[in-house]
Amino acid sequence: MFKALIVDKDADGNITQSIEEIDEARLPEDGNVTVAVEYSTLNYKDGLCVNGLGGLVRNFPHVPGIDFAGTVEASGDDRYKPGDKVVLTGWRVGEVWWGGYAQKARVKADWLVPLPEGLSTKQAMAVGTAGFTSMLAILALEDHGLKPGRGDVLVTGAAGGVGSVATAILGKLGYEVAAVTGRPETADYLKDLGATTIVPREELSEAPSRPLDKERWAGCVDAVGGAMLSHVLTQMKYGASVAAVGLAGGNKLETTVLPFLLRGVNLLGIDSVMRPFDDRAKAWARLAGDLPLDKLEAMVATAALEELPKLGKAILKGQVKGRVVVDMNA
């Protein structure tokens, strides 16, 4: 028996959350690696799943949690053996497959990544999908020519999980980071992470009034989408790129082709869910080396499994700062 957060739906469509002791026999039968989960984390998508929103969870009862890190207990795959430390993000675990908000998980070996040297399981979950996505975005920007010294790199939604990690990594790599936030009280937090400039959200929150604006940004990690992404595209420097990683501000994009045709701007879509293993291993290796662990500690709050129903609502309202690590044994 082990402890798990169970999300269920009754006959009237009402969603409930409860902490239950369940039997290992209830874990997915077609997984081939069983992991003793030590830590999970909280992402925006987790908030949706915990609350049964967005159509992400198809079958109930369900165990959410799109990320986890822990120790292999049993394995039917030669790549992993009992005692190995592993990380999982994505692959629709926690959505269509039972996830990491439990003390045990059973998944397919193809979905796992060995814990990179230099990171603990707790630190890996302080990174989580948010940090993993941030690293993928930075790798994509580098692949398209971004280098320190070429101007300010914009990070939207900077006080959130993705933005916090992106700000810390870019700062350590020597970039001038312009951090966008709608919460003035987070300015000191963002500067401590590595931001050099704080940009009030209202400067960029409206759809652009013209197809091209003054060139301002050498690159951008965008976690907001919507009107803000539309606005940012008009201000990118010649040949610069935007890595789009989220849609906290909406999924509609109102733009013209002029930033792409007249300034050679690149809009790079970043998917972290179905990313191939080699890309995952590269990103985790870079995270272990490029993410300042002292900054990581500053952006992390630790929670117990029992706190997730409340936190799942808070993250959907934009009330969670930085990263939340969930201790399965707290």
C-alpha positions, 0 to 999 in steps of 0.5 A: 500500500502507498499514498496517492492523490486521487482525482475523481469525477462523480455522476454529476460531473463534480471533481473531487480530490482525496489522499488515499492509501492504494494497492500497487496492483492498481498501477498501470499494468503495461508499464515496465518500470516501477519507481519509488517516487521521492519528489514531484512538482507543480506545473500549470498543467498539473493545476488543470489536471488536479481540477479536472480542467482542459480535457487533459484527464480522460479517465477517472479515478486518476493520479495526476503529476506530470513530473517525478524523480525517484529510485527504481524498485523493479524493472523489466527493461535492461536499461534500468535496474533497482536502485537507479535514480531516474527522472520523468517529465512529459509523455502525457504521464499525469494526464492520460497515464497515472502520474507522480502524485503518489509514492509509487509510479509504474511507467514505460522505460522509454519515458525515463531519463537517468538522473544527471550527475550533480543533481539530487532527486529534489533538485531535479524536481525543482527543475521539473517540466518548467525548467526542462522546457526553459532549457529546451528554449535556450538551446533552440535560441542558441541554435538560431544564433543567440549569444551573450553581448547581442542585447537584452533577452526578454523573458515573459511570465518571468516570476513563474516556474518556466520564467524563473528558471530561464532567468537564472540560466540566462543570467549565469550564461552572461546574458542581459535579461529583461524580465516581464512581470505583472507583480511588482513585488517580485522585482527583487526576486527576479534581480536576485535570479539574474534579471538586469531589467524589470519590464512591467507587464502592461508595457507589452500586454496589449496587442500591437498597434502597428506591424513593426515597432522599435527593435528591442530584444535579441531573443525571447523566452515567451511563456505567455502567448496571446497579445503579449507574444504578438506585441513582442514579435514586433520588437525583435531585433533583426534575425532574432528568435522567440522561443514560445513555450506557453499560453498563460495569456491565451492561445490566439496570435494576432500578427502579420508576416512583416516581422518574419519577412522584413526582419528575419524573425524566427518563431520557435515552438518548444514542445517538452512532452514528446521530446526524443530521448537524446534531446532530453539527455542533452537538456538535462546535462546542460541543466546540471551544468548551467543552472546555478543551484544556489539560485534554484534553492531561492526559487523553491518552496516545498509542499506535502501531497496533502497541499496539492488541491489548494496549490492546484487552484492557486497556480491557475490564478497566477498565485504561485511564485517560482517552483513548488517541490512536492515531497512524497514522504513529508 
